[in-house]
Amino acid sequence: MEPQNVTNPVTEFVLLGFNHSLKIQQFLFMIFFIVYLMTCLGNITILITIMTDYHLHTPMYFFLAKLALTDITESSLNTPILLLGLLSQNKTVPFKECILHMFFFPFIGGAHIFLLAVMAGDRYVAIHKPLQYLTIMNRKVCVGLVAGSWAGGFIHSATQIALLLPLPYCGPNTLDNFHCDVPQVLKVACIDTYLTELLMVSNGGLLLIIIIFVLLLISYTVILVKIRRQVTKGKHKALSTCIAQIMAISITFIPGIFIYARPFKTFELDKVASIFFTVLVPVLNPMVYTLRNTKMKKAIRRVKKKISDFLKQMSML
């Protein structure tokens, strides 16, 4: 297909979002606003608890704190756009702002995925090398792995933007989503994007999502078999931790596979999967890690007691 009318390039995109009645959109606004508050509250609680409780100053909780940070950042990047779109009739976004959003979203999302892989590696070392665990996973290694996760997210995002920017966008300028995302933007380019789409799916869907997801499932299967056969002390705790992390990776990867690991064609469930991937996953992660983690729940209670005692002392002054 030849470029069409590239002398009038697109300067803004129109986000279709949700075209429901005003009452339904107001109802959805309240639901997603509550979800956003829960996301921030849950992940900030995890961050504060891990930073203030010395019992949690271990590699596993160090990575969990960084995961909570990506959840807060990712949710704050997408949910406010969704909320504004539900209240506002003007759902346009400037072209440059759209590109900027598409850089930071896969950047943070990619870092999140790599962090999940790092956490699986951390559990593998903890189970297979328990005596050398703290030596192997020392602070320098942990910081390096986190930095590597963010670097991987940056490379993933930069690759996608490098493929998107050279394309001509001359209309139409409507995106069937509530935020700027690669599949929708790629579909409105006015040239044949088959090769670019193939590269996008390979980079984002096949390499970053499916392959890492399969490797994580294999690694956790090996870990669970190891726990059941050889671990005696703390067996229940180790099983609970691994099951929690399997739940976390499943709720993260499955919607991502549906969106990014297939040809960029329009499906009715695209928006639902997109909302789950960008808005609901960040609120589910703290629930998974706190509700199934006895050590975390005890630490949260200790932090609450410290805050309560501090407030009592302040009120007596």
C-alpha positions in Angstrom: 0.0 0.0 0.0 1.3 3.5 -0.9 1.3 6.4 1.5 -1.8 8.5 1.4 -1.9 12.3 1.8 1.2 12.5 3.9 1.1 16.3 3.4 -1.5 16.5 6.1 0.0 14.5 8.9 -2.1 13.6 12.0 -1.5 16.1 14.9 -3.8 14.4 17.4 -5.6 11.2 18.1 -9.2 10.7 19.2 -9.6 8.0 21.9 -12.9 6.3 21.5 -12.8 4.9 25.1 -16.2 3.8 26.3 -19.3 5.1 24.4 -21.9 4.3 27.0 -24.6 6.4 28.7 -23.5 9.1 31.1 -24.8 7.1 34.1 -22.8 4.0 33.1 -19.7 6.0 32.6 -20.1 7.7 36.0 -20.5 4.3 37.5 -17.4 3.0 35.8 -15.6 6.1 36.9 -16.4 5.3 40.6 -15.3 1.7 40.2 -12.0 2.5 38.5 -11.3 5.4 40.9 -11.7 3.0 43.9 -9.5 0.5 42.1 -6.8 3.2 41.6 -7.0 4.2 45.3 -6.6 0.5 46.3 -3.7 0.1 44.0 -1.8 3.1 45.4 -2.7 2.2 49.0 -1.8 -1.4 48.7 1.5 -0.9 46.9 2.5 2.1 49.1 1.8 -0.1 52.1 4.1 -2.8 50.7 6.8 -0.2 50.1 6.6 1.4 53.5 6.4 -1.9 55.3 9.5 -3.3 53.5 11.5 -0.2 54.0 10.7 0.2 57.7 10.7 -3.4 58.9 14.1 -4.9 59.2 12.7 -8.5 59.1 11.9 -7.9 55.5 15.4 -6.6 54.5 16.1 -9.7 52.3 16.5 -10.0 48.6 13.0 -11.4 48.1 11.3 -8.4 49.6 13.8 -6.0 48.0 12.5 -7.2 44.6 8.9 -7.1 45.9 9.3 -3.5 46.8 10.6 -2.7 43.3 7.6 -4.6 41.8 5.3 -2.5 43.9 6.9 0.6 42.6 6.3 -0.5 39.0 2.7 -1.2 39.9 2.2 2.3 41.2 3.9 3.9 38.3 2.1 1.8 35.6 -1.3 2.4 37.2 -0.6 6.2 37.6 0.3 6.3 33.9 -2.9 4.7 32.6 -5.8 4.9 35.1 -6.0 8.8 35.2 -6.3 8.7 31.4 -9.2 6.2 31.8 -10.9 8.3 34.5 -10.6 11.5 32.5 -12.0 9.8 29.4 -15.1 8.6 31.4 -15.8 12.2 32.5 -14.8 14.3 29.6 -16.4 14.6 26.1 -13.0 15.8 24.7 -11.0 12.6 24.3 -8.3 13.9 22.0 -4.6 13.5 22.7 -1.7 15.3 20.9 0.4 13.2 18.7 3.6 13.8 20.7 1.9 13.1 24.0 0.6 9.8 22.5 4.1 8.8 21.4 5.5 9.7 24.9 2.8 7.6 26.6 3.7 4.7 24.3 7.3 5.0 25.3 6.8 5.0 29.1 4.0 2.3 29.1 6.1 -0.5 27.6 9.2 0.8 29.4 7.5 0.3 32.8 5.6 -2.8 31.7 8.8 -4.4 30.4 10.7 -3.6 33.6 7.8 -5.2 35.5 8.0 -8.4 33.4 11.8 -8.6 33.8 11.4 -8.1 37.6 9.0 -11.1 37.7 11.7 -13.1 36.0 14.3 -11.9 38.5 12.0 -12.9 41.4 11.7 -16.4 39.9 15.5 -16.6 39.8 15.7 -15.4 43.4 13.3 -18.2 44.5 15.3 -20.7 42.5 18.5 -19.8 44.3 16.8 -19.7 47.7 15.5 -23.3 47.2 18.5 -24.9 45.4 21.3 -23.0 47.3 19.9 -22.2 50.7 23.2 -22.1 52.5 24.8 -19.8 49.8 21.6 -17.8 49.2 22.6 -14.6 50.9 26.1 -14.8 49.5 24.9 -15.3 45.9 22.1 -12.8 46.2 24.1 -10.0 47.9 23.0 -6.4 47.7 25.3 -5.6 44.7 23.8 -8.5 42.7 20.2 -7.4 43.7 20.8 -3.8 42.6 22.4 -5.0 39.4 19.4 -7.3 38.6 16.9 -4.4 39.2 19.0 -2.1 37.1 19.1 -4.8 34.4 15.3 -5.1 34.5 14.8 -1.4 33.9 17.4 -1.4 31.2 15.5 -4.3 29.5 12.3 -2.4 29.7 14.0 0.7 28.2 15.4 -1.3 25.3 12.1 -3.0 24.6 10.3 0.4 24.6 12.9 2.2 22.6 12.7 -0.6 19.9 9.0 -0.2 19.5 9.2 3.6 19.3 12.0 3.4 16.7 9.7 1.2 14.6 6.6 3.5 15.1 8.1 7.0 14.6 9.2 6.7 10.9 5.6 5.6 9.8 3.4 8.3 8.2 0.1 9.0 10.0 -2.3 10.9 7.7 -5.7 9.7 9.0 -7.9 8.3 10.2 -6.9 9.4 13.7 -9.3 7.5 15.9 -7.9 4.9 18.4 -10.4 2.3 19.6 -9.0 2.3 23.2 -8.9 4.5 26.3 -5.2 5.2 26.0 -2.5 5.2 23.3 -1.2 1.7 22.7 0.9 0.2 19.9 -1.7 -2.1 18.3 -4.2 0.7 17.7 -1.7 3.4 16.6 0.0 1.0 14.2 -3.4 0.2 12.5 -4.0 3.9 11.6 -0.6 4.4 9.8 -1.3 5.1 6.1 1.2 2.5 4.7 1.3 -1.3 4.7 2.5 -2.1 8.2 2.7 -5.9 7.9 6.5 -6.1 8.4 6.4 -3.6 11.3 3.5 -5.5 12.9 5.5 -8.7 12.6 8.5 -7.1 14.3 6.3 -5.7 17.0 4.7 -9.0 17.7 8.1 -10.7 17.8 9.6 -8.1 20.1 6.7 -7.6 22.5 4.5 -10.6 22.3 6.7 -13.5 21.3 10.0 -12.6 22.9 9.1 -10.5 26.0 5.8 -12.2 26.9 5.3 -15.7 25.7 8.9 -16.9 26.0 9.5 -15.4 29.4 6.1 -16.7 30.6 6.9 -20.2 29.5 10.3 -20.0 31.1 8.8 -18.7 34.3 6.2 -21.5 34.4 9.0 -24.1 33.8 11.2 -22.6 36.5 8.4 -22.5 39.1 7.5 -26.1 38.2 11.1 -27.1 38.9 11.0 -25.2 42.2 7.8 -26.7 43.3 9.0 -30.2 42.6 12.2 -29.4 44.5 10.2 -28.1 47.5 7.9 -31.2 47.6 10.8 -33.7 47.4 13.6 -32.2 49.4 12.6 -29.2 51.6 11.5 -30.0 55.1 11.9 -26.9 57.2 9.7 -24.1 56.1 8.1 -26.2 53.4 4.6 -24.6 53.7 6.1 -21.1 53.6 8.1 -21.9 50.5 5.1 -23.4 48.7 2.9 -20.5 49.6 5.5 -18.0 48.3 5.9 -19.9 45.0 2.1 -20.3 44.5 1.7 -16.5 45.1 4.3 -15.7 42.5 2.7 -18.1 40.0 -0.6 -16.3 40.5 1.1 -13.0 40.0 2.8 -13.9 36.8 -0.4 -15.6 35.4 -2.6 -12.5 35.9 0.1 -10.4 34.4 1.0 -12.4 31.3 -2.3 -13.9 30.1 -4.0 -10.6 29.2 -0.6 -9.4 27.8 -0.5 -12.5 25.5 -4.0 -11.8 24.3 -3.2 -8.2 23.4 0.4 -8.3 22.1 1.2 -11.9 21.0 -1.2 -12.0 18.0 -1.8 -10.0 14.8 -3.1 -6.5 15.6 -6.7 -7.1 14.6 -9.7 -5.7 16.4 -11.5 -8.0 18.8 -14.4 -7.2 21.1 -12.5 -8.2 24.2 -9.5 -5.9 23.4 -10.6 -3.1 25.7 -11.5 -5.6 28.5 -8.1 -7.2 28.3 -6.4 -3.8 28.1 -8.2 -2.6 31.3 -7.3 -5.8 33.1 -3.6 -5.6 32.0 -3.2 -1.9 32.8 -5.6 -1.1 35.6 -6.5 -4.3 37.4 -3.2 -6.2 37.5 -1.5 -3.5 39.6 -4.2 -3.8 42.3 -4.1 -7.6 42.3 -0.4 -8.0 42.9 -0.4 -6.5 46.4 -3.4 -8.7 47.2 -1.6 -11.8 46.1 1.6 -11.0 48.0 0.0 -9.8 51.2 -3.0 -12.2 51.6 -0.8 -15.3 51.1 2.3 -14.1 52.9 2.2 -14.5 56.7 5.5 -12.7 57.2 4.3 -9.7 55.2 1.0 -9.6 57.1 2.8 -9.7 60.5 5.1 -6.9 59.3 2.2 -4.7 58.2 0.6 -5.2 61.7 3.9 -4.1 63.3 4.0 -1.0 61.1 0.4 -0.2 62.0 1.2 -0.5 65.7 4.2 1.8 65.3 2.1 4.4 63.5 -0.6 4.1 66.1 1.9 4.5 69.0 3.4 7.5 67.3 0.0 9.2 66.8 -0.9 8.5 70.5 2.4 10.2 71.6 1.7 13.1 69.3 -1.8 13.6 70.7 -0.4 13.7 74.3 2.0 16.5 73.5 
